[in-house]
Amino acid sequence: MTDIPALEQHLHDLCSQVAEHDNEMLWGQIESTSQALGNALRTKDGPVDNHALLGQTPLPQSVKLLLTTALHDTPLPSGLKATAVLELIRIAANFCIDNNENRSHLLEAGVIQVVLSLLEAYNDKVSLDGSQPAQLSTFELKLIRTALGALLNASLGYDEVKNRLNSLEAGQTVLRLVTRVYPVSAWTKVSEGGPEDIEEWDLRCTISSWGWRFVSELRSVKDEAAQIFNVDILPLLTPPLTTFLPPFEPADASFFSGTSTLASLVESDFDVLEDACTLIESLTLDVEDIRLALARGLFFPAEHSGVPCLSTILNFVELGDYPPTWRNSRVFDNTERARKEKEFGICKAALVKAIVEVTGEEKNDDILWDDAEDTKPGGPFVYRMVNWIKLYLEQAATLGDKPAHGLRDDLAIAAWLSLGNLSRRQSHATALLSPPYSLAPLLASPLFISPSTDLKLKHATLGFLKNVTQSAGLSQVIHQSLGDSGIISCLTESGIWDERADVMADVVQLNAIGIVKHLCNADVEHTFSLVIPAFNSSTPSGLEQIVALVKRTDSIPIKSEGSRVLVNVIRSLWAVEPPNQAPSQERQRNRETATRLVLTQESADALAMLLAGSGRYPVLINESILALTLLSMHYDGGQLVLKALNKPTASALPAPSSEPSASPTSDVSSPVVTSPIARSKLHVPRHALDMLIFVLRNVDNPANYPQEVRINACSLLLQLTKHTSEDDIAKVKDTVRSTLEKLVIRLQSATGKDEMLRNSIQKVLSAWA
């Protein structure tokens, strides 16, 4: 049995001796003693916990002193000092296995820092050319592997060490070294060799695996805000992608093709690809500087020292393929190859997310959108995204009725989401819907908006459409092109608002609602398309589907936004035609038909529910009041509104503490969400009329409704007296009169907007006299 305490004591004695007489014989003893101690620490089995026992000794200090002495004259050791350094680092690696106290001892003694400095020295030695494997001896590779193993063992699950290593930028150091030691697929260029070559590449594989695992471990710290990488890491992450781009080397070109090592090399290549794609995705999600640098590098190669990072990512997503070696039965059987192909698709999906995140960075709008070329509006990136969409349609046309296996949904998804992010400006949206791109007819393709469209693709398409319609404003080009393409009819027929879609498609339903909301706000023709069912179609109109969805859903954003569609529909239908534009007979018939279809109890109930449930949002309160007022202006509308205002709604409202989602998928623009303290004071109405009174009183109200909203409430009350019977309006008068009378007294000496409110109240009271 090895006497571990005796070995530790002997190593401690050697420290003192080498400090006085640094000679080869002592380093030989240091090497043999360290090797024996390192071997003994490989296992924790036994009656005595030697790891804990050694933690109480000066072993960490001894290892630090000997390492520092060995590296005193040169950052890279040689001769017996080099072999001793390897064995000393082995002691450190095995000393801290599954032992946080010993990890802390190594950190306090400075062993971790010395090991990292050794890896930094090797970084300085190796070539900067990432396409060629660093020229290192087998021993040097073993030393690097051992050093990585020590850092990995010391950091596993232990934030104290990880935080220190992160402060020293250990992640960048290790990745830089690993990518030079093991450039992906460099082994395919080894045309001949012997057993030593196989050993060398086995070592390189292990260094790559441990290095990437170490980087992953460093990133998993409790402080999620900690960023351990900067933009300098990007040129190290994208080269592995290029080795999965055609054309490929012949499958039998490598010396390893006839050896059992081939499988581990192919596996290692793919592991690096997976790790690189995962890290790229994560960094683009978390780090603004990464998103900005990737965009800049597309046009300025010097951004990444000449490495075309974003271009490589785009090429991989579009063209990346399985290497021929995957078809070798020595590498993968059919089951394993199918699994790898699926994981390859996941890598592409990760980079699709990265591309979308880069385009989603608002500061990149002016970088990625380049108007330098008239023939390619938006520049090369936009042109490529448009081509991805057209490529998808061309593939689909080629396949015809054949199964859609192999259809590049991912390209279309990436393109629609990216273009959607860049279309937040009206000028960009207009360019995308204008020649030469003219995307509106493409949007209307059944491949993008239909009941059979994949949910992710449908989400991407509608995400683009939503941003386009939000930025549309008064752009006649946008409204005209979307109208000519029948976008609203496509949405109506797509099944998006069907009950069957409720379970999985909240976000998609909300985006579709947002699209029609914006379109109906600016163009009555869009409103006709939404309200009037298609001729000879059994499908309910889009508005009917939305109102039904609002009634059955539990989603507060859908309830709110769906009701706002109705608000915009009513505004659009009740709007007066421009005096210099006489409406055609068809347009007038459509307006009358649509108005009749909107004048339903379901419409009035939905608006009343919006009024009753929007206490925190003055904008929504105001919109619902204005729409109810417009509805009640129609001879048949007053009774509908009156009934809706008195219908009990409290049971259908969310609990007072709940709050409509403000997620990016909802464009609820209502200002002022009340604070948690104020929420408990928020009024919970029994019906919409109760909320109307609360708006008028505006007492103990955390939302603080502007005077304009209260004046509009008076207008609604005044309008209700015109198209309702005396008996029906009597209940409203009895309920509201005392509130109005008290307000008149309170505002007796009012000026400005307060005076306007008082005058509006007096008009209501006079009408009720």
N, C-alpha and C positions, 0 to 999 in steps of 0.2 A: 504494500500500500504506500502511495506517495505521501511523504511528510510535507504537507503544504505549508504549515507555519515555518518549517525549516527553510524551505525554498524562498519564502518571502523574506526571512531574516538574511539569507545569503545574498539576495538581490539588494537588500538595503545596505549590506556591508560593501558590496561591489560599488554602490553609489559613492561611498566615501573614498574608496580606493581610486576610482576613475577620476574623481575630482582632483586628486593629487598627482596621479600618473596615468595619463591617457595613452594606453598602448594597445597593440593588436591582441595580445594574450588576454587582457581583461575583457575586451569586446567579445572574444571567443567564449569566455565564461558567461558573460552577460547573455549571449545568444542561447547557450545551452540551458542555462538556468531559466531564462524566460520561456523557452520552448517547453520545458518540463512543467513550469507553472501554468502556462497557457493551456497545455493539454489537460492538466488536472482540473482546470476550471471549466472544461467543456461540459461537464455534467454536474447536476445538483443532487444527484442521488447519493445516499450514504447516511450514516448515523449522525454526522456532524455537518452543520450548515457552514461550509467553508467560505462561501461568499459573504455571509453575514460576519463571520469571524474575521476575514481579511478586511472588511469594511472598518474595523476598529483599529487597523494598523496603518502605518505610513506608506502602504503600497502605492496609492495614487501619486503621492509626492515623489516616491522613488521612480516610478515610471516617467513622470513629467521631467524630473531632473536628468534621467538617462537619455530621454528623447531630445531634450534641449541641448545636451552635451554632444550627442551624435550629429545634430544639425547645426552646430555652432558655426563651423567654418563654411558650410555649403548648405543651401536649402534642400538639395537632393543628396542623400547619403550614398556611399559606395563601399565596396569591399565588405569586411566583417561588420562594419557599422550598419550597412544597409540590411544585412540579414538580422542583426540584432534589433534594428528598428522594427522590422516586420514582426518579430516575435514579441516585442514589447507592446506593439499595437494589438496583437492577438490577446495578450493579457487583458488589456483594457476592454476589448470586445467581449470577452468571456466573463470578465469580472462583473459587468453590469447587466447580464442577461436577467430579465424579469426582476430587477432589483432597483427600485427608485432611489433608495438611500445611496447605493454605490454609484448610480448615475450622477447624483448630486455631488458625491465625493470627487468624481472625475472632473466635473465642471469646476468645482471650487479649486481643485489643484491645477487647473489649466491644461489638462490632458486633451480635452475636446478641442481647444483652440489650437494646440500644436498639431494635432492630426489634420485639422482643416487647413492649416498653413502648408502642410506637406502636399495636399491636393492642389492648393493654389500654385505651389511651385511647379507641379507637373503641368498645370494649365499653361504656365509661362513657357514650358519646354516644347509642348507639342505644336504642330503646325496649325495655322489658322484655316487651312483648307478643309472644309467639312466634308468634301466628297471623297477624301482619301483617309484611310485609317491611320491614326497617329502611330509613328514609328517608335515602338516601345519593345523592350525585351520581355521575355516571358516572366522574368523575375519582377520587372517593374509593374507588369500587369497584376501579378500576385500581390505586390505591395499596395497598389491602388485598390484592388478588390478588398484587401484586409482593412485598409483605412476606411473604405466605404462601409464595410460591415460593422466596424466599431462605431461610426457615427450613427448608423441605422439602429444598432442595439441600444445606444445611449439615448436616442430620441423617441423610441417607440412608446407612444402613450404617455409621454412625460413632457409637459409644457415648459417646465423650467429650462430644460436643455433646448427644446425647440425654439423658444423665444430668444435665447442667447444666439443660437445658430442663425436665426432669421435676422437678428441685428447685425450679424457679420456677413449677410448676403450669401449664406452657404448654399442656398438653392441655386442661385445663378452660377456659382463656382462649380457645383457638381454637374449641373446640366451642360455647361460649356465643356467640361472635361469628358463627360459621358458621350456627347455627340461627336467628339473627336476620336474617342477610343472606338466607338461602334457606330460609324455612319451606316445607315440602313442600306442593306443590299450590297455593301462594298465587297462582301465575301464572294459575290458572283463573278468577280474579276480575278479570283485566284484560280489560275488555270492548271497549276501543278504544285505539288508539295509533298509533305510527309506527315508522320505522326505529330511532329512539333507544331505544324500548322493547325491541326485539329485541336491540340491543347490550347494553342493561342486563341483560337476563335471561341472555344468553350469559355475561356477566361473573359474575353470581350463580351460574350453574351451575358455572363453573370454580372459583370460590371454595369452593363446597360440595365439589366433587371433591377439590381439593387439601387442604382442611381435614381431611376424613375420612382421606385418605391420610397426612397428617402425624400424625394421632392414632394410626393403625395403626403407623406407623414408631416413634413414641415408645414404644409398648408392646412392641416387639420388641427388648428389651435382653437382654444376657446374664444379668443378674440377674433370674431369673424370679420371684423373690419380691417385686420392686419393684412397688408399687401406685401408679399415677399418678392414680387417681381416687378420690374419696370419695363419700359418699351425695348430695352436692349435684348430682352429674351426672345423677341419675335423672330429674328433671323435664325435662331436655333430650332424653332418649332415647325417651320414650314418645309425645310428640305426633306424630311422623311416623307412628305406627301408626294414629292416629285417622283419617288421611286415606284409609285403605284400608278404612274401615268404611262400609257403606251407611247412609243413602241418599247417592248421588253426585250432583254437579252434572251437568246435561245435557252430553253430550259436545261440543256445538258452542257452549258458552257462552263459550269463551275467544277472545280476539282472535287467539291463536296457532294456532287450529285449522286455518286455511288456509295456514299457513307451514311452511317446512322446519324451523323451530326447534322445532316441536311434538315431534318424535321425541326431540331431545336433552333437552327438559324432562321428558318422560315417563320417559326413561331415568334422568335425574338423580334424580327422585322415588324410583324403585325402588332406585337405588344407595344412597340415604340409608336407605331401609327395611332393606336388607340389612346395611349397616354398623351401624345401631342394634340390630338383632336379634342380630347377632354379638357386639356389645359387651355387651349385656344378658346374654346367655348366659355369656360369659366372666367377667363381674364376679360373677354369682351363683355360678359355680363356684369362684372364687378368693377372694372377699372376704366374710367373715362379716358385717361391718357392712351390706353391701348386702342380704344375705338378711334380716337383722333389720329393716332400714328398709322394705323392700318389704312385709313382713308387717304392720308397724305402720301403714303408710300405708293399708292396706285399711280400717282402722277409724278412723284419725285423719288426715283429709286435710291437716291442717296439717303433717304429717311432710314433705311434699314441696311446701310452699307452695301447697297447694290442688290440685296436679296429682294425679289419681288413678292412680298408676303401675301398681300391680298389677291394679287393675280394668281398666285399658286393655289390659294384656297379656292378661288373661283374655278380654276382649271381642274382641281381635284373633284369638286362637287359635280362638274359637268362631265369630265372625261375619265376620272379615276376608275380603275378596273382591277380584277383579280389577277395576280401574276401567274404565269404558266406553271410555276412550281406547285401551285395549289392542286393541279390536276395529277401530280405525281402520287402514286399509291403509297410510296415510302413516306410521304408527308402526311396526307390526310386520307382517311377512308371517306366514303360518301356521306356518312352522318356528320363527321367532323367538318367536312368541307361545307356542307349546308349550314352548319352552325356558324362557321367563319364568315360565310357570305352574308348571313343575317347581321353579324356584328360589324361587317364592313359597311352595311347600310346605315347602321347606328352611327358610325364615324361620320358619314356624309350628313346625317341629320344634325349632328352636333355642330358641324361647320355651317350648315344652313342657318341654324340659330345664331351663330357668330356673325354671319353676313347681315342678317336682319337687325342684330343689335348695332352693328356699325352704321347701318342706314338709319336706325332709330335715334341715333345721337343727333340732336338738333344742330349742333355746331358743325356737323358734317354736311349739312344741306348745301352750303356754298362750295364745299370741296368736291363732293361726288357729282354734283350737277354742274356741268361745264357747257357753256353756250358758245364755245369757240368754233364749232363746226355746224354750219347751217343744215347739212345733209343728215346729221346725227344729233338732233336736239337733245340736250342734256349731257352729251359727251359719251365716251366709250362705255362707262359703267351702265348708264341708262340704256344705251343701245343693246348691250349684252343681255340685260334683264328682259327687254322686249323680245329679243330673239329667243330667249328661253321659253317664253310663252308661246311664240309661234312654232318653235320646235316641238313643243308638247302637242299642239294642234296637228302638226304635220305627222307626227308619230301616230296619233289617234286615227287620222284619215288613212294612213297606210295600213293599219291593223283592221280597219273596217269593223265587221261584226265579230272578229276574233277576240278571244279573251284579252283583257287589257294588261296581262302580265308583261312587265318590262316597260310600261308606260312611265315616263319620268315625272310622276306627281311632285317629287321633291323640287325639281327645277321650277315648275309652275308655282309652287307654294313660295319658294324663296323669291321668285321674281315679283309676284303680286304683293307680298308683304314688304319687300324692299321698295318697290315703286310707290306703294301706299305711304310708306314713311317719307318719301321724297315729294309726295304730292300735297303736302300740307300747305304749300303756297299755291295761290290761285294760278299764277303764271305757269308753274310746273304742271299742275293738273290740266290746264288748258292745252299745254304742249303735248301731253300724253294722249289726249282725246282728239287732237288735230292731226292732219297729215304731217309727216309721212307715217306716223305710228297708228293713229286712229283706233285706239283700243276699245272704244265703246262696242262695236259689233263683236269683238272677241269676247268681251265680258258677257254678252248675251248668249254665248254658246252653251248648249246643254251640258257640255263637259265641265263647265264651271258653276252653273246655277241650274240645278235640276234635282228632282228627288233622288236620283241615283248617284249624284256627285259625292265623292268621299268627303267626310265631315271636315277634315283638316284643309282640304283644297277649297271647300266652300267657305270656310272661315277666312282663309287667306284672300280669296276673291272679294268677299264682302268687306274685309278690312281695308282693301284698296278702295273699294267703292265708297265706303264711309268717309275716308279721308278726302276723297275727291269731292263728295257732296258737301262736306263741311267747309271746304275751301272755295266752293263754287261761287258764293256771293251773287253778284249780278252778272256772272260770266254767261253770256248767251250761248257760247260755243259748248260749254259743259252741259247746260240744260237741253240744248237742242240735240246734241249727239246722244245723250242718254235717253231722251224721249224718242228719237228716231229708232233707237235700238230696242225699245220696248223693255227697258230694265225693270220697271215696276211690274209689268205683266210676267216677266220671268220670275221675279220674287214671289208673286202671287201663286204661280203654278208650281213652285219649287218644293212645296211642302214644309218650308222652314217654320211656319207658324202652326203646323199641325200638332195635335196632341201627342202623336207618336214621337215627335222631335223634342218634347219637353225634357225628357230625362237627361239627355246628353248634350243638348244644344243651346243652353242658356245664352252663352256668349254670342253664338251665331244668330240666334233670334234677336238679341239686343242690337247687334250690328245692323241687321236687316231693318229693324224698326228705326234706327238712327238714319239710315239711308232715305227711307220714304219720308221721314219727318222733315229732313232738310229739303228734299225735292218738292214736297207739297207746300213748303213755306214760301217758295219763290215762283212757282209756276202752276197755274190752274190746270194745265193740260196733264201734268203729273197727278194732280188731285183727281181728275176724271178717271185716269187709269187705275188709281187705287180704289176708288169708291164704286165705280160702275163695273159689274161683272162682265167678263168677256162674252161676246156673242156665241151662242151654242156651246157654252162651257158649263159643266156641272160644278165647277170649283167656285166656292163663295168668293166674293170680292176680297181684296187684300185688307180693306178696312174691317170687314166683318170678321176675318180671321184674327186680326189684331185685337179687336174688342173682345172676342171670345177668349183669346189668350190672356188678356188683362183680367178677365173675370175669374179664370181658373188658376192662374199662377200664384205661387207663394213668393216669387221674386219681386222685391220692392223696386229695383231699377226697372224691370220690365213693366210693372204696373204703372210706374211714373212716366216712363218714356213712351209707352204705348198710348197712354192718355194724352200725352203731348202731341202725338201724331194727330189725334182727333182735334186738338186745339188748332193746329196748323191747317187742317182740312177745312174747318169752319171759317177761319180767317180768310183762306183763299177763296172759298165759295161765296162768302158774303162781301168780298172786296168789290168795289165799284170799278167797272171797266174804264180805262183811260178815255178822256173826252174826245180825243182825236182818233180813237180806234173803235169803230163800230163793230160789235161782235157778229160773227157769221151766224146764220140760222142753226147750223150744227153745233156751234159752240154754245149758243143760248140754250138749245135743247139739252145738251150735256150738263150745263149748269143747273137747269131745272131738275133733271133726273137725279143728279148727284145730291142736290139739296134735299130732295124728297127722301132719298135713301139715308141721309144723315139724320133726318128728323125722326129719331126713334127713341124709345124709352132707354134702350141700352146705351145710346150715346149720352143722353142726359145723366144717367146713373154713373157712367164712367167719369164724366167731368165732375160730378158731385163728389165721387170718391177721391178724385185728385185733390179737390178743395179740402175735404175733411182730413186727408192723410198727409198734408204737406205743411204742417204747422211751422216747421223749422225753416222753410224755404219761401221767402216772400215772392220770388220770381214765379214759382209754381202756383202759389196762391193767386197771384195777379193773373197768370195765364188762364187758370180755370175760371176765374170770375169773368174775364173778358169773353171767353168762349161761351159761358152760360148766358151772358148778356146778349151776345149775337144770336144764340139759338132762340132765346125768348123774344127776339124781335120779330120772328116769323109768327104768323097767326096761329099755326099749330104747335109752336115751340114753347109758348108760355106755360101751358099745362104740364108738359113733359118736365120742364125745369122745376116747376113748383113741386111736383111729386117727388122728383129726385132729391131736392133739398131737404125734404122732410123724412126721407127714408132712413131708418136706423143704419148706421155704418160702423159703430164702435167695435162690434165683434169682428169686423173684417180688417180692422187696422192693426198694425204692429204694436207691440208693447211700447210704452212711452220711451224706454231706454234704447230701443232698436233704432237703427239708422240706415237710410238708403246707402247702398254701396257707392263709393266714389272711385271704383276701379277704372283702369284705362279703357275698358270696353264700353263704359257708359259715358256719355257726354252731358250728364246732368250739369247744367251750368249755374245751378242755383247758388247764390252766395250765402255766406254766413251759416255755418253749422254751429249749433249751440254748444257751449262747453258742457262737460259732464255734470258740473254743478247745476247748470241751468236746466238740464234735461228733466229733472224731477219736477220742475215747475211748468213744463209744457202742458198746454191744455189738451185733454183727450175728449174730442167732441162726440156727442151722441148721434149727431147727423150733421150734414153739411151746413144747414142753417145755423146750428150752434157755432160752427167755426166762423161763419160770416159775422155773427154777433161779436165773437172774440176778436176778430180783425177790427171791427169798428171800435170796440172799447179800447183795445191796445193797452191794457193794464196788466202789470206783472207778466209781460210778454218778452221772453228772451230774444225773439227774432226781430222785434221792433219794426213793425210794418210801416213803410213809408206812407206819407199822406196820400200819394197818388193811388196806392192800393185801396185805402179806405174810401177815397172818392169814387173809385170804380165800383166798390161794394154798394155805395149809394145808388150809382147808376143802374146796377142790377135790380135793386129793390124797386126803383122807379119804373124800370122797364116791365117788371112783373105785373104791375098794376094795369097794363094796357091790354094784355091778351089773356087775362084770366078772369074768372067770375068773382063777384064780390064775396060770395060764400067761401070760395077756395082761398082767396088772399087774406081773409079775415084772420086765420090762424097766424100767418106771418106777421100781420100788423100787431096782433096782441102780444106776440113773442118779442118783437123788436122795438116797439114804440117807446117803451120806458128807457131803453138804452139810448135811442136817438134824442129823446128829450133831455136826458142828463148831459149828453154831449153838447147840445146847443147851449145849455147853461154854462158848462165848463169853458166853452169857446166864445163866450159872449163878447170879450174884448180882443179877440184874436185878430192877427194881421197875416198877410202873406198866404202861404199854403194852408195855414190853420183856418184862415178866413174862408178860403175856397172850400175847405171841408165843411165848415159851418153852413155855407150857402147850399152845398149839395144836400146836407141833412135837412135843411129847411124846405127844400124842394120836395123831398120825399114826404115830409110831414104835411105839407100843403096838399099834395096829391091824395093823402090819406084822410084829409079832414072831412 
